[in-house]
Amino acid sequence: MASKTFCIILLSHVFLYFSILSFARLDPLDASLVDDGIPEFLHVCDPSRYKKLGLDMADFAFCDKSLSFEVRAKDLVDRLTLIEKAQQMGDHNSTDLPRLGLPSYKWWSEALNGVAQVGPNPVTHFDAVVPIATSFPNVILTSASFNQTLRKTIGKVVSTEARAMYNLGRAGLTFWSPNINVVGDLRWGRTLETPGEDPYVVGLYAVNFVRGLQDIEEQENISDPNSRPLKVSACCKHFAAYDIENYLGLDRLHYDVKVYEQDMVETFNLPFEMCVKEGDVSSVMCSYNRVTGIPTCADAYLLKKN
């Protein structure tokens, strides 16, 4: 079960990888830059880039755009050693693979209410070339408008700016947004990030914001969702029943939530169900806590049956 789950998670990472282009600023394989630190190559699978690395791109089926994502992902995963597979799973330990011509990739970028710079040595960052991005009102305020079109429009603007920053080597393409945890206690501290306390309202926000982030016009409803291109990759978080940071000796890494099944279905899971089924989100982040004694990131029932 553990190895199967590992492979499923890795494959989901790889599917996203084919929408991701290399960052010369962070990638030792692509050290050459043009003026102002802008990457020389925007696409990993660029024949000129592979030639510069002394490789023939035709030798790597994962770069063949005529093949399906599933075939390309399998080709790439089959080429990786067990250690290399594990190294690609984390944001801080992702490494480049020179023999395959693949750069390292930092997965973590944020865009809750605008492209943001977060964490140590962030791939998404601001400088003299791109000093700032649009900062929209906190999510709790946008949600209070009950305006679905507004929510989607904000997502479109954010992803357009993110793509522009990416082209300049100042952003990633995988954004860990939106936060769709249902607020149960205002003392949580992250209430401003969320759409509020109503599961259905939270779900509607998720659907529209994710569609705004991910959808490319006229390519929103491709029959096979695994084959459609993404403007950027969104991530609905944190699954599930998460609303505590550090309170009265309880912290998010050790908190064990006792939740009735009815509350899980009607309250905590509903926004994520809507985000996946209606928003077609490309990734979901499991939460820090446990639910009835089991860490959410290792709960087969939560991850496979809901």
N, C-alpha and C positions, 0 to 999 in steps of 0.2 A: 504493500500500500504506500509506504513512504517513498520508494523509488518511483512508483507510478505518479504520485503527486508531484514529485520533484520534476519529472520529465514534462508533465503538463504545464507546470509553472514556467519552466525553461522555454518550452515551445511558445507560450504566450509572450514571453520576452522577445523571442526571435521574430514572431510575427510583427511586433512593433518595430523591431530593428530595421526592417526593410522600408519603413517610412522615415528612417532616421539617417541623416547625413553627417559626415565627419566634421569635427571641429579642429582646425589646425592649431588653435591656441593651446589645446589640451592634448593633442595627439602627436606623439613623437614620430609617427609614420608620415605625417604631413607637416613637416617643420617649416616649409617655405610659405611665406605670407606676402601679400601685396601691401600697399600702403595702409597704415592705421590698423594693422593686425587682422585684416579681413582674410578669410581662408582662400587659398588658391583654388581648392576644389570644394564644391558644395555637395556632391554626391559621393558616397563611398564607392559605389559601383560605376566608376568613371574609367573608361579604357585608358585614357591618358594618365590618370593617377596610378593605375596598376602598372603601366609601362614604366613610369618613373620609379616605382618600387622594385622594378626588375621582375615583375610577374606578368603572366598572360591572363587577363580576366576571363577568357574563354574556357580556362581550366576549372572555373568555379561555377557550378550550376546555380548556386544561391544568388548569383548576379544576373542570371538569365531572366529577364522580365517577361518572357513569353511563357514561363512556367508559373504554376499557381503558387501562392504563398506557402501552402502546405508542403509542396514538393521542395521548394527552396529552403524552407525551414528545416525539413528533414535532412537535406543535403548538408546544411551547415552544422546541425547538431551531430550528425554522424561523423563529422570531421574532428570534433572536439574530444579531448581527453576528459576524464572525470574531473580532474582538477580544473581544467579550463572551463568546464560547464559551471562548476561551483563559483568560479571567479566572476562570471558574468551576472550572477544573481544579485549582487549587492551594489549599492551606489558608490561606496568608498573603496571597494576592492576590485572593481572592473578593470581589466587589463587589456592592452592591445595584443593582437595575435599576428605578428609579422609574417608568419608563413602563409597566412590566409589573406593578408592584406587588409585586416580589419583593425580599426582604431579602438581605443578604449572609449567608453561612453558613460557619462554621468546621468543617471536616470532622474535625479531630483531637481525639479523646477516647480515653482508655485505661481498660481494665478487666481487666487480666491476672488479678488475684486480688481484685478489688474496684474500685469506681469511684475513679479517681485524678485528681489535679490535676497536669498536666504542661505544660511548654513556656511560652513567653512569652504573656502576656495570654490565658490559656486560657479557652475557653467553659465547660468543666467546672471548677468551682472551689468552694471552701468558704469560708464566712463565718459571721456570727452566726446567720443563718437556718438554714443547713445546715452545722454545724461539722465533720462527719465522716461517713464511710460505713463500712460493715462491711469490715474487712480480713481476708481468709481467708489460710490458710497459702500459702507460695509454691507455684507450680504443680508443681514437682518433688516436693514432699511429698504434695500431693493425688493426683498420678498414682501415687505409690507405694502408695496404698491399693488400687489395682486395683478401685475401686468405681465403676462407671459411673453408678449412680443418684446417688451423692454429687456427681460431677462435674456432672451435669445440674442437680441441685438448687442447687448454688452458682451456676451460670449464671442460674437463675431468680431467685435472690435479688438478684444483681448487677443484672440488667436491671430488676427491680421498683424498686430504689433509684434506678437511673439515670432511669427514667421519672418517678418522684416528683420528683427533682431537676430534670428538664427542665420539669415543670409549674410549678416555682418559679423558672424562669429561671436555674438553676445548672448545667445540663449540656447536652451535645449528644445526638444520637441515633445517631451513627456512631462505633463504638468499634473501634479498631485492635487487636483481640484476637480469638483467642489467638495466641501465638507457638508455631508448631509445627515449628520447625527441629529436625532430628534432631541430638543432641549428638554431636560427633565428638572433641572435645578439651575437657577440663574447664577448661583455661586460657582458654577463650573469654571468660568473664565474664558471659554471659547465661544460663548453664545453669539458674539458679533459675527463669527465666521459662518454661522448656520442660518437656514431659512426660518427657524423657529420651532414651535412645539407641536404643530399639527402635522401628522405623518403625510397626509395627502398633499398639503401645501408644500411640504419639503420635497416630496416626490415630483410634483409639477415643476418646482424650481430646478431640480436635478435634470429632468428631461430637457427643458428648454436651454439651460446654460450649457449642458453637454453638447446638445445639437449645435449651438452657436460656436462652441470651441472646435468641434470635430468636422462638421459637415462642409463639404465643398459643393457649391451650387450645381444643381443638375446631376449630382452623383450621390444623393442622400439615400436613395432607396434601391440600391443594387440588390438583386435577389440573393446573392451570396455575400453576407456581411464581412466574411473574412477576405474578400477580394477588393473591397472598396478602399479608395485612398482616404487618408486622414489629413486634415489641415494641421492639427496637432492632436496628440493623444491626451484625453482627459482621464481622470481617475476618481471614482466615487469612493469616499472614505468616511468613517472608519467602521468596518463591518465586524461586529455589531454591538449594540447596547453599550455604547461608550459615551460617558459624560462626566468623567472625573480626572483631574490632573494630580492634585495632592491636597488632601483634606482630612484633618483629624487623624493623621497617621496612616491614611490610605493613599496609595499612589497608583497611577494608571498601569504600571507594570505588574502589580501584585493584586489589584482589586478583582474580586470574584463576584460577578453579578448574579444574583438569584432572580431569575425571570420566569414567569409562567409562559407556557407555550403560546397561549392566546395573545399575550402582550408581545411576544417575539413576532408573531405573524401579523398582527394588526398595527403594531406601532413601530418596532425597531427594524423589521425586515422590509416593510412596505416601500419606503423610499428607495431602497436598493433594488427591489424587484422592478420598480418603475424605471429606475435609472438604466437597468440592463435591458429590459424588454422594450421600452418605449424610447429611451435615449440612446440605445445601442452603444453604451460606453465601452471603451476598449480595455479598461482595466478597473479592478476593484481592490482597495487596500483593506486588509484585515486589521482589526483593532488591537490595542495593547493589552487589554484586559482578558479575563477569563469569563466564560458564561457557564454557570452551574459546574464549576470545577475544571473546565477544559479550556486551554488557551484558544482563542478564536482562530489563530493562524494554524492550528493543528486539529481543528474540529471538523472531522469528515462530514458530520451531519450538516453543519452550517455551510461548508464550502461546496458540498456535492449535491445535497438533497433539497436545499431551499431554492 
